[in-house]
Amino acid sequence: MNVVVVYAHPYDGSFCKGLLDTVTSHLQSRGATVKVKDLVKMKFDAVMQPEDLKAASTEIYTDVVKREQEDVLWSDAIVTIAPVWFGTLPGFLKGYFDKVFMTKFAYDVGVGGKHKGKRVFSLFTFGSNDPYLDMAGQYECINLTLDNLFGSVGFIDVATKFYPSVPIVSDEKRKQYLSEATQFVDQIIDCQPGEVGQVGNGGLTTRLHMQGYLNGKV
């Protein structure tokens, strides 16, 4: 089992770093081969540059993007770990996938090609708690964003795990959160593709794409 972990947090003392270390070591103990993409330490440029956008038609990718694409193709599953800022994904996490999932590599072929059947398992931390998070629609916002991002390129399982109130909960609660994280990623090993999908609109978007609704053909 090949797993790419995309990590988006700038501070090594964060709870997200604890999730990264826990998830990575646990997956390796289960026999998975893991590649970690620490976007900050990689100094990954999440800004869409002219040469990046040009690749949508030329399929000539920068060396950095091409290397990331090769690892996506290598993977059976992707894990993302990030905080939630202003109710959604950090911009540099979204920017990573904007650049890597470029048209021709992901969009045009994803409906029936290279990424069909892949899975993504995302863990997010919040500074706020319920009922605010639910009332503000933050869970829904993240789920819909991920569903459109991954479902539209062929991923079959788009699963999310949320950790509210991280800065204010007890150490015991944070230990529980880490235990829950290992159980969450155990699904990568223990469940078959298609058994875990918690967000269901991706299949609809791929079908609409195939029918021409998303590219202006109808």
N, C-alpha and C positions, 0 to 999 in steps of 0.2 A: 504494500500500500504506500503510495507516494503522496505526501501532503506538503503543500506550500502554505506557510503561515505569514500573512501580511500584517505587520505590526505598525500602528500609527500612534505613537505617543512620544513626546520629546523628553520626558523625565524618567530616569532610571529608578527613582524612588517611588514611582506611582504604583497603584494597585494593578493597573494594566500590565506593568512589568511582572508583577507576581503571577498574573494570569498567563502571560507569555511563558515564563519559566515552568510553571506547573503543567500547562498544556503540552509544551514541547517535550518535556521529560516523560510525561505520561504516555504520549503517543509513541515515543521511541521505545518505552518499556513494553508496549503492546506489539512491537515489531515493525512499526511504520518507519519509513525513511522520510525525514523532515528537512525542508529547506526554509529558513527564516528570512523574511524580507523586512528588516528594520529600516523603514523608510527614512528616518532621521539620520541614522548612522550611515546609510547608503548615500545620503545627500541627494536623494531622488528628486529631480526637478519636476514638480507636478504641474508647472505652467505649460499650457499647450503652445508650443512654438510653431512657427510657420512650417518647418520641415516635418514636424509631427503630423500636422493636419494634411499636408501634401500627400503623405503616405496613404491617406484614405483612397486615393485614386491610383497612385503609382505602386503601392505595396513595397516601397523602399523605406524601410524603417531605420531609425538610428540604432547604433550598436547597443545602446542601453535598453531601448524598448525591445529590440529583437531578442536580447538575452532573457528579458522577463517573459516574453511570449513563449520562448522555448520551455521555460520552467512551468508555465501554465499548461502547456500541452503535455509535459511530463507528468503533471500531477493527476491523481485520481480525485482529490478533494482540495479545496482551499479553506483555510481558517482565517478570519479577520478578527483582530483585537484592537479596539479603539475606544476612546471616551466619546461621549455625546456632547457636542458644543452647539448651543443655540438650537437645540431640538433636532439635530440631524448629524450626519457623518462629518468628521473633520474634512476640510476642503482638500488637504493633501492626500487623504485616503481615496476620496472620489477622483481626484486628479490622476492618481496612479492608474485606476481602471479606465478612466477616459483615454489615457494614452496607450495603455496596453491593449484594451479591447477596441482597437481601431477598426473601422470599416474595412472589409476584405479579410482581416484576420478573424474577427469575431462576428460582426453583424450579418454580413451577407452569407457566410457559410454556417453560422451558428444554428440556424433553424433545422438543419439536418446533417451537420457535418462535425467539425473538429471538437466542439464542446458539448455535443449532445450527450446527456447522461451524467455529466459532471455534477459535483455537489459543493455547496458552500455552507460553512457553519460559522456564524458571526457572533462574537461576544462584545457587549457594549456596557460601559459603566456610566452612571449618572451621579451628579452631585445632588440632584433634587429627589423627591420621593413622591409616592402616590398619596392622595388621588390626583395631585397636580399633573404628573406625567401623563396619566391617561386622559385627564380633562383637556390638556393642552394638545393632545393628539400626537405626542412624540413617538409612542410605540408604532402607531399607524404610519406616521411619516417615514420612519426608518424601514419598516416592513415593505411599504410600497416602493421606496427608493431601491432597496435591494432586489425586490421582485422585478422591477423594470430593468435593473442593471444586469442581473444574472439570468433571470428567466427568459429574457428576450434573446439571449445568445445560446440557449439550449440547456442550461443547467436544470436538473430535474428536482433536486432538493435545495431549497433556500431556507435554511433554519436559523433562528435567532435566539439568543439568550441574553436577558437583560439583568443588570445589577444596579438597583436604585440605592440612593443614599450612601454611597460608598464612603465619603469622608466622615460621616457621623455615626455609622453603625459600630457596634462593638467589634473587638478583635475576634471574638468567637464567631460572630456573624460573618466576618470576612473569611475565616477558615471554612465556614460552611459554603460560602460562595466558591471558594477554590475547589472544594469537594464536588460541588455541583458542576463545575467546569469540566472536571475529568469525566463525569458521567455523561455530560453533553457531547464531548468529542468521542467518547466510547462508541457512539452511534456510527461514526465513520468506519469502525472496524466491525461492529456487531450487526449492523443493519444493511440490507440490500438497497441499492439505489432505487428511489421512488417510495421508500417506506417512511421517510422522515420529513418530507416537504411540509413545512408549516405555513408557507405562503403560496397561494394557489393561482395567481394571475399570470405567471410566466408562460404557462402553456397557452393561455389565451393570446398573449402578445405574439408568440411565435406563429400561431395559426393565422392571426390577422396579417402578420408580415408575409406569410406564404400566399395569402389571398390578395395581397397587394394594397391593403388598407394603410399600411404604415409607410409606404414609399410613393404614395401619390398615383398609383396605377389604376385605382378605381375611385 
